[in-house]
C-alpha cells in the first residue's frame, strides 16, 4: 500500500526548507470534526516545528470538504498567503455522494492552484470507513496533516524561490 511504502509523517526535517519566510492558510472542513481536528493539529504543529511563525498561519473553517475549493479560491484571491492547506475527511457512505465530493474537491483544488499559481495542498482523507480515517490522522499510518504541512512548506519555497 502506498501509505506503507511512503509515510511522509516520518520525514526528516533536514530535507525540509525552513517555513519561516512564508505565510500559510489552513482551511478545515467541519464534517468528521474529530478527524479533521486531528489533521489540523498535526498540520499546525508541523508547520511550527519547521520554522513557520504561528502568527503567519491563518485558520479558516468551512462546513464540508465540498466547500474547500471555493474557500481556497476566496482566500487566494486576497493574495495574503504563500500556500493553502485544505483539510477534510470524506468517508464512504451508502450513496454516491462520496464519489461526487472526492472528485469535485480533487479537481477543484487543482484548478484553484493553477488559477493563482500558488500551492494548494490536498489534505483530504477519502476512506472506506472511520477506522481508516483514524489510522491516518495520528494513528498507525501517521498523520496526513503532518504530510500536508511538509508539502505546503516545500511548495511555498519552490513557488517563492522560482518567482523571485
Ligand atoms: N463532507 C465531508 O467533508 N465529508 C463527508 O463524508 C461528507 N459526506 C456527505 C454526505 C452527504 C450525503 C452529504 C449531502 C454531504 C456530505 N458532506 C460531507 C458535506 C459536503 O462536503 C458539503 O458540505 C455539503 O454537500 C454542502 O455543500
Backbone and ligand atoms as CSV (ligand in chain L), in Angstrom:
chain,resi,resn,atom,element,x,y,z
A,1,UNK,N,N,0.852,-1.198,0.000
A,1,UNK,CA,C,0.000,0.000,0.000
A,1,UNK,C,C,0.890,1.252,0.000
A,2,UNK,N,N,0.484,2.231,-0.748
A,2,UNK,CA,C,1.299,3.443,-0.894
A,2,UNK,C,C,1.642,4.050,0.456
A,3,UNK,N,N,0.681,4.049,1.371
A,3,UNK,CA,C,0.914,4.669,2.667
A,3,UNK,C,C,2.066,3.999,3.396
A,4,UNK,N,N,2.130,2.658,3.273
A,4,UNK,CA,C,3.179,1.947,3.985
A,4,UNK,C,C,4.539,2.178,3.327
A,5,UNK,N,N,4.535,2.311,2.021
A,5,UNK,CA,C,5.793,2.499,1.307
A,5,UNK,C,C,6.342,3.905,1.525
A,6,UNK,N,N,5.457,4.891,1.593
A,6,UNK,CA,C,5.931,6.258,1.697
A,6,UNK,C,C,5.112,6.991,2.751
A,7,UNK,N,N,5.660,7.060,3.932
A,7,UNK,CA,C,4.957,7.739,5.011
A,7,UNK,C,C,5.690,9.028,5.329
A,8,UNK,N,N,5.215,10.129,4.734
A,8,UNK,CA,C,5.903,11.412,4.916
A,8,UNK,C,C,5.808,11.914,6.349
A,9,UNK,N,N,4.925,11.301,7.149
A,9,UNK,CA,C,4.837,11.709,8.546
A,9,UNK,C,C,6.171,11.457,9.244
A,10,UNK,N,N,6.968,10.545,8.672
A,10,UNK,CA,C,8.283,10.242,9.244
A,10,UNK,C,C,9.390,11.035,8.561
A,11,UNK,N,N,9.035,12.145,7.931
A,11,UNK,CA,C,10.003,12.915,7.161
A,11,UNK,C,C,11.182,13.345,8.034
A,12,UNK,N,N,12.308,13.575,7.342
A,12,UNK,CA,C,13.461,14.126,8.047
A,12,UNK,C,C,13.435,15.641,7.908
A,13,UNK,N,N,13.527,16.332,9.033
A,13,UNK,CA,C,13.459,17.790,9.000
A,13,UNK,C,C,14.609,18.409,8.220
A,14,UNK,N,N,15.743,17.676,8.103
A,14,UNK,CA,C,16.894,18.249,7.415
A,14,UNK,C,C,16.615,18.467,5.928
A,15,UNK,N,N,15.675,17.722,5.383
A,15,UNK,CA,C,15.407,17.841,3.944
A,15,UNK,C,C,14.304,18.855,3.666
A,16,UNK,N,N,13.744,19.437,4.702
A,16,UNK,CA,C,12.620,20.357,4.524
A,16,UNK,C,C,13.127,21.790,4.651
A,17,UNK,N,N,12.811,22.669,3.685
A,17,UNK,CA,C,13.232,24.061,3.834
A,17,UNK,C,C,12.575,24.698,5.050
A,18,UNK,N,N,13.133,25.791,5.524
A,18,UNK,CA,C,12.505,26.468,6.661
A,18,UNK,C,C,11.186,27.099,6.215
A,19,UNK,N,N,10.183,26.992,7.064
A,19,UNK,CA,C,8.895,27.627,6.776
A,19,UNK,C,C,8.842,29.072,7.248
A,20,UNK,N,N,9.951,29.561,7.839
A,20,UNK,CA,C,9.950,30.890,8.471
A,20,UNK,C,C,9.520,32.034,7.555
A,21,UNK,N,N,9.938,32.058,6.277
A,21,UNK,CA,C,9.590,33.240,5.468
A,21,UNK,C,C,8.154,33.242,4.959
A,22,UNK,N,N,7.421,32.176,5.165
A,22,UNK,CA,C,6.170,32.002,4.415
A,22,UNK,C,C,4.912,32.173,5.262
A,23,UNK,N,N,3.832,32.575,4.560
A,23,UNK,CA,C,2.514,32.697,5.200
A,23,UNK,C,C,1.635,31.555,4.705
A,24,UNK,N,N,0.956,30.934,5.647
A,24,UNK,CA,C,0.145,29.756,5.308
A,24,UNK,C,C,-1.319,29.973,5.695
A,25,UNK,N,N,-2.199,29.468,4.858
A,25,UNK,CA,C,-3.613,29.401,5.210
A,25,UNK,C,C,-3.978,27.935,5.408
A,26,UNK,N,N,-4.707,27.640,6.457
A,26,UNK,CA,C,-5.209,26.268,6.647
A,26,UNK,C,C,-6.728,26.347,6.642
A,27,UNK,N,N,-7.356,25.598,5.752
A,27,UNK,CA,C,-8.816,25.553,5.695
A,27,UNK,C,C,-9.264,24.159,6.142
A,28,UNK,N,N,-10.148,24.128,7.136
A,28,UNK,CA,C,-10.536,22.861,7.764
A,28,UNK,C,C,-12.028,22.609,7.555
A,29,UNK,N,N,-12.365,21.453,7.033
A,29,UNK,CA,C,-13.775,21.080,6.878
A,29,UNK,C,C,-14.327,20.563,8.203
A,30,UNK,N,N,-15.566,20.954,8.498
A,30,UNK,CA,C,-16.168,20.601,9.793
A,30,UNK,C,C,-16.863,19.237,9.807
A,31,UNK,N,N,-17.016,18.596,8.669
A,31,UNK,CA,C,-17.544,17.223,8.694
A,31,UNK,C,C,-16.479,16.316,9.297
A,32,UNK,N,N,-16.898,15.303,10.046
A,32,UNK,CA,C,-15.973,14.394,10.741
A,32,UNK,C,C,-14.947,15.195,11.549
A,33,UNK,N,N,-15.431,16.041,12.455
A,33,UNK,CA,C,-14.558,17.018,13.113
A,33,UNK,C,C,-13.452,16.403,13.976
A,34,UNK,N,N,-13.680,15.210,14.520
A,34,UNK,CA,C,-12.616,14.609,15.342
A,34,UNK,C,C,-11.429,14.244,14.456
A,35,UNK,N,N,-11.716,13.882,13.204
A,35,UNK,CA,C,-10.633,13.553,12.262
A,35,UNK,C,C,-9.982,14.840,11.734
A,36,UNK,N,N,-10.794,15.774,11.263
A,36,UNK,CA,C,-10.189,16.990,10.677
A,36,UNK,C,C,-9.498,17.823,11.762
A,37,UNK,N,N,-9.993,17.735,12.985
A,37,UNK,CA,C,-9.331,18.425,14.102
A,37,UNK,C,C,-7.948,17.844,14.340
A,38,UNK,N,N,-7.833,16.516,14.243
A,38,UNK,CA,C,-6.523,15.866,14.430
A,38,UNK,C,C,-5.592,16.191,13.259
A,39,UNK,N,N,-6.140,16.257,12.055
A,39,UNK,CA,C,-5.322,16.644,10.896
A,39,UNK,C,C,-4.795,18.063,11.094
A,40,UNK,N,N,-5.684,18.943,11.568
A,40,UNK,CA,C,-5.304,20.346,11.780
A,40,UNK,C,C,-4.192,20.462,12.829
A,41,UNK,N,N,-4.382,19.757,13.921
A,41,UNK,CA,C,-3.384,19.807,14.994
A,41,UNK,C,C,-2.005,19.389,14.450
A,42,UNK,N,N,-1.992,18.304,13.686
A,42,UNK,CA,C,-0.734,17.822,13.097
A,42,UNK,C,C,-0.149,18.826,12.125
A,43,UNK,N,N,-1.002,19.389,11.288
A,43,UNK,CA,C,-0.512,20.335,10.271
A,43,UNK,C,C,0.063,21.579,10.931
A,44,UNK,N,N,-0.673,22.133,11.873
A,44,UNK,CA,C,-0.224,23.370,12.528
A,44,UNK,C,C,1.107,23.139,13.239
A,45,UNK,N,N,1.171,22.053,14.017
A,45,UNK,CA,C,2.381,21.765,14.793
A,45,UNK,C,C,3.575,21.513,13.876
A,46,UNK,N,N,3.336,20.821,12.767
A,46,UNK,CA,C,4.437,20.526,11.846
A,46,UNK,C,C,4.941,21.792,11.167
A,47,UNK,N,N,4.031,22.705,10.843
A,47,UNK,CA,C,4.468,23.997,10.286
A,47,UNK,C,C,5.380,24.710,11.277
A,48,UNK,N,N,4.918,24.786,12.518
A,48,UNK,CA,C,5.693,25.497,13.554
A,48,UNK,C,C,7.023,24.775,13.814
A,49,UNK,N,N,6.980,23.447,13.875
A,49,UNK,CA,C,8.212,22.669,14.109
A,49,UNK,C,C,9.238,22.902,13.007
A,50,UNK,N,N,8.754,23.306,11.844
A,50,UNK,CA,C,9.672,23.532,10.715
A,50,UNK,C,C,9.888,25.015,10.427
A,51,UNK,N,N,9.683,25.833,11.452
A,51,UNK,CA,C,10.086,27.230,11.367
A,51,UNK,C,C,8.997,28.233,11.068
A,52,UNK,N,N,7.814,27.770,10.704
A,52,UNK,CA,C,6.743,28.733,10.396
A,52,UNK,C,C,6.375,29.516,11.660
A,53,UNK,N,N,6.038,30.779,11.469
A,53,UNK,CA,C,5.667,31.645,12.591
A,53,UNK,C,C,4.154,31.500,12.825
A,54,UNK,N,N,3.768,31.214,14.051
A,54,UNK,CA,C,2.351,30.960,14.345
A,54,UNK,C,C,1.455,32.099,13.857
A,55,UNK,N,N,1.950,33.333,13.993
A,55,UNK,CA,C,1.151,34.489,13.557
A,55,UNK,C,C,0.992,34.558,12.039
A,56,UNK,N,N,1.817,33.805,11.339
A,56,UNK,CA,C,1.722,33.780,9.868
A,56,UNK,C,C,0.895,32.600,9.365
A,57,UNK,N,N,0.206,31.942,10.301
A,57,UNK,CA,C,-0.668,30.828,9.913
A,57,UNK,C,C,-2.110,31.245,10.205
A,58,UNK,N,N,-2.908,31.338,9.163
A,58,UNK,CA,C,-4.315,31.723,9.333
A,58,UNK,C,C,-5.190,30.485,9.163
A,59,UNK,N,N,-6.148,30.333,10.076
A,59,UNK,CA,C,-7.010,29.156,10.051
A,59,UNK,C,C,-8.444,29.553,9.730
A,60,UNK,N,N,-9.078,28.761,8.877
A,60,UNK,CA,C,-10.462,29.018,8.478
A,60,UNK,C,C,-11.223,27.701,8.511
A,61,UNK,N,N,-12.522,27.798,8.789
A,61,UNK,CA,C,-13.363,26.591,8.820
A,61,UNK,C,C,-14.468,26.699,7.778
A,62,UNK,N,N,-14.774,25.583,7.141
A,62,UNK,CA,C,-15.888,25.519,6.187
A,62,UNK,C,C,-16.765,24.328,6.565
A,63,UNK,N,N,-18.046,24.343,6.134
A,63,UNK,CA,C,-18.964,23.278,6.569
A,63,UNK,C,C,-18.511,21.867,6.180
A,64,UNK,N,N,-18.117,21.659,4.928
A,64,UNK,CA,C,-17.722,20.316,4.495
A,64,UNK,C,C,-16.615,20.383,3.469
A,65,UNK,N,N,-16.122,19.222,3.080
A,65,UNK,CA,C,-14.997,19.173,2.134
A,65,UNK,C,C,-15.348,19.809,0.801
A,66,UNK,N,N,-16.612,19.689,0.419
A,66,UNK,CA,C,-17.015,20.286,-0.864
A,66,UNK,C,C,-16.705,21.781,-0.895
A,67,UNK,N,N,-16.782,22.447,0.248
A,67,UNK,CA,C,-16.572,23.903,0.306
A,67,UNK,C,C,-15.088,24.299,0.311
A,68,UNK,N,N,-14.196,23.313,0.394
A,68,UNK,CA,C,-12.762,23.655,0.440
A,68,UNK,C,C,-12.329,24.414,-0.813
A,69,UNK,N,N,-12.887,24.022,-1.949
A,69,UNK,CA,C,-12.474,24.660,-3.208
A,69,UNK,C,C,-12.835,26.145,-3.230
A,70,UNK,N,N,-14.074,26.457,-2.935
A,70,UNK,CA,C,-14.460,27.873,-3.012
A,70,UNK,C,C,-13.749,28.677,-1.933
A,71,UNK,N,N,-13.528,28.066,-0.770
A,71,UNK,CA,C,-12.813,28.787,0.290
A,71,UNK,C,C,-11.371,29.067,-0.133
A,72,UNK,N,N,-10.718,28.090,-0.747
A,72,UNK,CA,C,-9.339,28.300,-1.220
A,72,UNK,C,C,-9.310,29.393,-2.280
A,73,UNK,N,N,-10.308,29.395,-3.125
A,73,UNK,CA,C,-10.395,30.420,-4.181
A,73,UNK,C,C,-10.544,31.811,-3.558
A,74,UNK,N,N,-11.440,31.925,-2.591
A,74,UNK,CA,C,-11.673,33.222,-1.933
A,74,UNK,C,C,-10.405,33.674,-1.209
A,75,UNK,N,N,-9.753,32.735,-0.536
A,75,UNK,CA,C,-8.542,33.083,0.221
A,75,UNK,C,C,-7.411,33.516,-0.716
A,76,UNK,N,N,-7.192,32.768,-1.771
A,76,UNK,CA,C,-6.068,33.104,-2.660
A,76,UNK,C,C,-6.303,34.404,-3.412
A,77,UNK,N,N,-7.560,34.724,-3.646
A,77,UNK,CA,C,-7.856,36.000,-4.315
A,77,UNK,C,C,-7.356,37.180,-3.480
A,78,UNK,N,N,-7.281,37.014,-2.159
A,78,UNK,CA,C,-6.817,38.098,-1.282
A,78,UNK,C,C,-5.302,38.301,-1.341
A,79,UNK,N,N,-4.584,37.311,-1.868
A,79,UNK,CA,C,-3.126,37.393,-2.001
A,79,UNK,C,C,-2.421,37.630,-0.659
A,80,UNK,N,N,-2.881,36.935,0.365
A,80,UNK,CA,C,-2.293,37.111,1.702
A,80,UNK,C,C,-1.516,35.881,2.182
A,81,UNK,N,N,-1.515,34.807,1.405
A,81,UNK,CA,C,-0.786,33.596,1.825
A,81,UNK,C,C,0.080,33.073,0.676
A,82,UNK,N,N,1.141,32.315,1.050
A,82,UNK,CA,C,2.026,31.719,0.050
A,82,UNK,C,C,1.612,30.294,-0.297
A,83,UNK,N,N,0.838,29.666,0.581
A,83,UNK,CA,C,0.347,28.310,0.316
A,83,UNK,C,C,-0.907,28.073,1.153
A,84,UNK,N,N,-1.769,27.227,0.622
A,84,UNK,CA,C,-3.009,26.884,1.343
A,84,UNK,C,C,-3.035,25.379,1.583
A,85,UNK,N,N,-3.363,25.006,2.800
A,85,UNK,CA,C,-3.534,23.592,3.140
A,85,UNK,C,C,-5.032,23.346,3.344
A,86,UNK,N,N,-5.591,22.429,2.590
A,86,UNK,CA,C,-7.020,22.117,2.723
A,86,UNK,C,C,-7.175,20.764,3.397
A,87,UNK,N,N,-7.881,20.753,4.510
A,87,UNK,CA,C,-8.021,19.523,5.293
A,87,UNK,C,C,-9.481,19.087,5.351
A,88,UNK,N,N,-9.723,17.828,5.049
A,88,UNK,CA,C,-11.082,17.300,5.108
A,88,UNK,C,C,-11.048,15.792,5.290
A,89,UNK,N,N,-12.217,15.235,5.484
A,89,UNK,CA,C,-12.324,13.777,5.613
A,89,UNK,C,C,-13.657,13.360,5.013
A,90,UNK,N,N,-13.582,12.608,3.932
A,90,UNK,CA,C,-14.797,12.104,3.297
A,90,UNK,C,C,-14.818,10.592,3.490
A,91,UNK,N,N,-15.869,10.111,4.144
A,91,UNK,CA,C,-15.968,8.681,4.439
A,91,UNK,C,C,-17.068,8.078,3.571
A,92,UNK,N,N,-16.735,6.971,2.955
A,92,UNK,CA,C,-17.665,6.296,2.044
A,92,UNK,C,C,-18.972,5.963,2.760
A,93,UNK,N,N,-20.067,6.378,2.148
A,93,UNK,CA,C,-21.373,6.034,2.707
A,93,UNK,C,C,-22.111,5.097,1.783
A,94,UNK,N,N,-23.420,5.055,1.913
A,94,UNK,CA,C,-24.196,4.125,1.086
A,94,UNK,C,C,-24.628,4.736,-0.239
A,95,UNK,N,N,-24.448,6.062,-0.366
A,95,UNK,CA,C,-24.863,6.708,-1.608
A,95,UNK,C,C,-23.638,7.152,-2.399
A,96,UNK,N,N,-23.868,7.751,-3.552
A,96,UNK,CA,C,-22.746,8.124,-4.428
A,96,UNK,C,C,-22.142,9.482,-4.074
A,97,UNK,N,N,-22.580,10.064,-2.962
A,97,UNK,CA,C,-22.033,11.368,-2.574
A,97,UNK,C,C,-20.515,11.344,-2.470
A,98,UNK,N,N,-20.002,10.245,-1.937
A,98,UNK,CA,C,-18.554,10.099,-1.744
A,98,UNK,C,C,-17.805,10.429,-3.038
A,99,UNK,N,N,-18.213,9.779,-4.119
A,99,UNK,CA,C,-17.508,9.976,-5.399
A,99,UNK,C,C,-17.636,11.411,-5.886
A,100,UNK,N,N,-18.843,11.947,-5.774
A,100,UNK,CA,C,-19.045,13.322,-6.250
A,100,UNK,C,C,-18.183,14.301,-5.454
A,101,UNK,N,N,-18.198,14.159,-4.133
A,101,UNK,CA,C,-17.435,15.098,-3.297
A,101,UNK,C,C,-15.935,14.950,-3.550
A,102,UNK,N,N,-15.447,13.709,-3.540
A,102,UNK,CA,C,-13.998,13.499,-3.718
A,102,UNK,C,C,-13.533,14.037,-5.060
A,103,UNK,N,N,-14.264,13.722,-6.115
A,103,UNK,CA,C,-13.860,14.201,-7.453
A,103,UNK,C,C,-13.913,15.714,-7.529
A,104,UNK,N,N,-14.976,16.280,-6.980
A,104,UNK,CA,C,-15.131,17.737,-7.043
A,104,UNK,C,C,-13.990,18.424,-6.305
A,105,UNK,N,N,-13.639,17.932,-5.136
A,105,UNK,CA,C,-12.590,18.597,-4.342
A,105,UNK,C,C,-11.225,18.423,-5.003
A,106,UNK,N,N,-10.923,17.215,-5.448
A,106,UNK,CA,C,-9.611,16.982,-6.072
A,106,UNK,C,C,-9.457,17.864,-7.313
A,107,UNK,N,N,-10.460,17.857,-8.167
A,107,UNK,CA,C,-10.381,18.690,-9.377
A,107,UNK,C,C,-10.415,20.167,-9.032
A,108,UNK,N,N,-11.281,20.519,-8.089
A,108,UNK,CA,C,-11.441,21.926,-7.721
A,108,UNK,C,C,-10.155,22.508,-7.163
A,109,UNK,N,N,-9.502,21.786,-6.271
A,109,UNK,CA,C,-8.273,22.321,-5.668
A,109,UNK,C,C,-7.149,22.417,-6.698
A,110,UNK,N,N,-7.073,21.443,-7.604
A,110,UNK,CA,C,-6.067,21.530,-8.676
A,110,UNK,C,C,-6.297,22.780,-9.512
A,111,UNK,N,N,-7.546,23.026,-9.841
A,111,UNK,CA,C,-7.861,24.190,-10.682
A,111,UNK,C,C,-7.541,25.503,-9.983
A,112,UNK,N,N,-7.836,25.571,-8.696
A,112,UNK,CA,C,-7.552,26.808,-7.947
A,112,UNK,C,C,-6.040,27.054,-7.891
A,113,UNK,N,N,-5.281,25.990,-7.670
A,113,UNK,CA,C,-3.816,26.131,-7.608
A,113,UNK,C,C,-3.283,26.698,-8.913
A,114,UNK,N,N,-3.795,26.197,-10.003
A,114,UNK,CA,C,-3.313,26.654,-11.323
A,114,UNK,C,C,-3.801,28.074,-11.602
A,115,UNK,N,N,-5.037,28.356,-11.209
A,115,UNK,CA,C,-5.599,29.697,-11.444
A,115,UNK,C,C,-4.738,30.785,-10.800
A,116,UNK,N,N,-4.252,30.512,-9.578
A,116,UNK,CA,C,-3.498,31.542,-8.843
A,116,UNK,C,C,-1.981,31.308,-8.865
A,117,UNK,N,N,-1.531,30.215,-9.498
A,117,UNK,CA,C,-0.104,29.847,-9.453
A,117,UNK,C,C,0.410,29.833,-8.024
A,118,UNK,N,N,-0.374,29.258,-7.133
A,118,UNK,CA,C,0.032,29.135,-5.717
A,118,UNK,C,C,-0.217,27.688,-5.277
A,119,UNK,N,N,0.608,27.190,-4.359
A,119,UNK,CA,C,0.413,25.827,-3.887
A,119,UNK,C,C,-0.888,25.672,-3.091
A,120,UNK,N,N,-1.651,24.663,-3.455
A,120,UNK,CA,C,-2.868,24.300,-2.708
A,120,UNK,C,C,-2.733,22.822,-2.373
A,121,UNK,N,N,-2.647,22.510,-1.107
A,121,UNK,CA,C,-2.350,21.133,-0.704
A,121,UNK,C,C,-3.638,20.364,-0.440
A,122,UNK,N,N,-3.715,19.189,-1.025
A,122,UNK,CA,C,-4.880,18.305,-0.895
A,122,UNK,C,C,-4.692,17.424,0.344
A,123,UNK,N,N,-5.188,17.898,1.464
A,123,UNK,CA,C,-5.087,17.137,2.704
A,123,UNK,C,C,-6.433,16.558,3.082
A,124,UNK,N,N,-7.025,15.882,2.126
A,124,UNK,CA,C,-8.378,15.339,2.339
A,124,UNK,C,C,-8.294,13.812,2.391
A,125,UNK,N,N,-8.693,13.247,3.506
A,125,UNK,CA,C,-8.751,11.789,3.607
A,125,UNK,C,C,-9.996,11.308,2.879
A,126,UNK,N,N,-9.850,10.269,2.085
A,126,UNK,CA,C,-11.002,9.675,1.381
A,126,UNK,C,C,-10.971,8.192,1.728
A,127,UNK,N,N,-11.759,7.803,2.703
A,127,UNK,CA,C,-11.603,6.456,3.247
A,127,UNK,C,C,-12.892,5.638,3.154
A,128,UNK,N,N,-12.724,4.340,3.274
A,128,UNK,CA,C,-13.887,3.435,3.254
A,128,UNK,C,C,-14.641,3.455,4.567
A,129,UNK,N,N,-13.950,3.786,5.649
A,129,UNK,CA,C,-14.609,3.753,6.960
A,129,UNK,C,C,-13.876,4.656,7.954
A,130,UNK,N,N,-14.489,4.784,9.125
A,130,UNK,CA,C,-13.969,5.648,10.184
A,130,UNK,C,C,-12.588,5.188,10.656
A,131,UNK,N,N,-12.397,3.871,10.770
A,131,UNK,CA,C,-11.124,3.367,11.297
A,131,UNK,C,C,-9.959,3.755,10.386
A,132,UNK,N,N,-10.175,3.676,9.077
A,132,UNK,CA,C,-9.100,4.074,8.154
A,132,UNK,C,C,-8.764,5.559,8.335
A,133,UNK,N,N,-9.784,6.353,8.626
A,133,UNK,CA,C,-9.552,7.788,8.852
A,133,UNK,C,C,-8.779,8.004,10.152
A,134,UNK,N,N,-9.143,7.282,11.192
A,134,UNK,CA,C,-8.435,7.388,12.476
A,134,UNK,C,C,-6.962,6.988,12.294
A,135,UNK,N,N,-6.744,5.916,11.532
A,135,UNK,CA,C,-5.370,5.414,11.316
A,135,UNK,C,C,-4.479,6.433,10.612
A,136,UNK,N,N,-5.101,7.372,9.872
A,136,UNK,CA,C,-4.338,8.336,9.071
A,136,UNK,C,C,-4.371,9.759,9.635
A,137,UNK,N,N,-4.916,9.896,10.819
A,137,UNK,CA,C,-4.990,11.240,11.421
A,137,UNK,C,C,-4.362,11.212,12.813
A,138,UNK,N,N,-3.205,10.512,12.873
A,138,UNK,CA,C,-2.492,10.401,14.141
A,138,UNK,C,C,-2.449,8.972,14.627
A,139,UNK,N,N,-2.885,8.010,13.804
A,139,UNK,CA,C,-2.882,6.595,14.169
A,139,UNK,C,C,-1.732,5.848,13.532
A,140,UNK,N,N,-1.977,4.574,13.230
A,140,UNK,CA,C,-0.862,3.708,12.814
A,140,UNK,C,C,-0.273,4.063,11.452
A,141,UNK,N,N,-0.993,4.813,10.640
A,141,UNK,CA,C,-0.430,5.251,9.355
A,141,UNK,C,C,0.023,6.709,9.400
A,142,UNK,N,N,0.292,7.218,10.581
A,142,UNK,CA,C,0.786,8.595,10.704
A,142,UNK,C,C,-0.334,9.605,10.674
A,143,UNK,N,N,0.058,10.838,10.404
A,143,UNK,CA,C,-0.936,11.919,10.356
A,143,UNK,C,C,-0.778,12.648,9.025
A,144,UNK,N,N,-1.791,12.533,8.200
A,144,UNK,CA,C,-1.716,13.157,6.868
A,144,UNK,C,C,-1.717,14.683,6.973
A,145,UNK,N,N,-2.092,15.217,8.136
A,145,UNK,CA,C,-1.967,16.659,8.359
A,145,UNK,C,C,-0.501,17.070,8.402
A,146,UNK,N,N,0.331,16.247,9.014
A,146,UNK,CA,C,1.784,16.492,9.043
A,146,UNK,C,C,2.324,16.524,7.618
A,147,UNK,N,N,1.906,15.542,6.846
A,147,UNK,CA,C,2.408,15.448,5.470
A,147,UNK,C,C,1.963,16.652,4.651
A,148,UNK,N,N,0.745,17.090,4.881
A,148,UNK,CA,C,0.232,18.253,4.152
A,148,UNK,C,C,1.063,19.489,4.484
A,149,UNK,N,N,1.444,19.620,5.740
A,149,UNK,CA,C,2.257,20.775,6.160
A,149,UNK,C,C,3.625,20.748,5.498
A,150,UNK,N,N,4.258,19.591,5.455
A,150,UNK,CA,C,5.572,19.474,4.804
A,150,UNK,C,C,5.457,19.819,3.323
A,151,UNK,N,N,4.411,19.321,2.702
A,151,UNK,CA,C,4.198,19.628,1.280
A,151,UNK,C,C,4.014,21.130,1.083
A,152,UNK,N,N,3.245,21.760,1.973
A,152,UNK,CA,C,3.000,23.208,1.859
A,152,UNK,C,C,4.304,23.993,1.971
A,153,UNK,N,N,5.165,23.616,2.911
A,153,UNK,CA,C,6.446,24.328,3.069
A,153,UNK,C,C,7.309,24.142,1.818
A,154,UNK,N,N,7.417,22.883,1.369
A,154,UNK,CA,C,8.255,22.619,0.192
A,154,UNK,C,C,7.736,23.372,-1.024
A,155,UNK,N,N,6.439,23.403,-1.192
A,155,UNK,CA,C,5.864,24.052,-2.374
A,155,UNK,C,C,5.868,25.578,-2.253
A,156,UNK,N,N,5.709,26.099,-1.038
A,156,UNK,CA,C,5.827,27.553,-0.842
A,156,UNK,C,C,7.246,27.978,-1.198
A,157,UNK,N,N,8.219,27.209,-0.735
A,157,UNK,CA,C,9.618,27.502,-1.031
A,157,UNK,C,C,9.882,27.430,-2.536
A,158,UNK,N,N,9.366,26.395,-3.161
A,158,UNK,CA,C,9.501,26.226,-4.609
A,158,UNK,C,C,8.917,27.430,-5.348
A,159,UNK,N,N,7.701,27.775,-4.971
A,159,UNK,CA,C,6.972,28.834,-5.652
A,159,UNK,C,C,7.641,30.192,-5.458
A,160,UNK,N,N,7.963,30.522,-4.228
A,160,UNK,CA,C,8.537,31.844,-3.956
A,160,UNK,C,C,9.947,31.943,-4.550
A,161,UNK,N,N,10.733,30.875,-4.445
A,161,UNK,CA,C,12.096,30.885,-4.987
A,161,UNK,C,C,12.068,31.086,-6.504
A,162,UNK,N,N,11.205,30.372,-7.176
A,162,UNK,CA,C,11.169,30.476,-8.639
A,162,UNK,C,C,10.551,31.769,-9.125
A,163,UNK,N,N,9.738,32.405,-8.303
A,163,UNK,CA,C,9.097,33.648,-8.729
A,163,UNK,C,C,9.894,34.894,-8.362
A,164,UNK,N,N,11.075,34.696,-7.748
A,164,UNK,CA,C,11.897,35.852,-7.347
A,164,UNK,C,C,12.433,36.599,-8.559
L,1,LIG,N1,N,-18.459,16.438,3.809
L,1,LIG,C1,C,-17.293,15.912,4.242
L,1,LIG,O1,O,-16.339,16.650,4.437
L,1,LIG,N2,N,-17.175,14.568,4.452
L,1,LIG,C2,C,-18.187,13.677,4.223
L,1,LIG,O2,O,-18.010,12.473,4.451
L,1,LIG,C3,C,-19.412,14.213,3.734
L,1,LIG,N3,N,-20.454,13.366,3.459
L,1,LIG,C4,C,-21.593,13.885,2.977
L,1,LIG,C5,C,-22.654,13.029,2.648
L,1,LIG,C6,C,-23.848,13.565,2.165
L,1,LIG,C7,C,-24.955,12.627,1.832
L,1,LIG,C8,C,-23.973,14.969,2.002
L,1,LIG,C9,C,-25.275,15.572,1.471
L,1,LIG,C10,C,-22.937,15.812,2.302
L,1,LIG,C11,C,-21.741,15.299,2.803
L,1,LIG,N4,N,-20.693,16.143,3.125
L,1,LIG,C12,C,-19.518,15.615,3.554
L,1,LIG,C13,C,-20.844,17.621,3.105
L,1,LIG,C14,C,-20.365,18.261,1.791
L,1,LIG,O3,O,-18.946,18.321,1.761
L,1,LIG,C15,C,-20.928,19.715,1.695
L,1,LIG,O4,O,-20.581,20.421,2.879
L,1,LIG,C16,C,-22.433,19.754,1.534
L,1,LIG,O5,O,-22.847,18.917,0.463
L,1,LIG,C17,C,-22.917,21.209,1.267
L,1,LIG,O6,O,-22.351,21.728,0.061
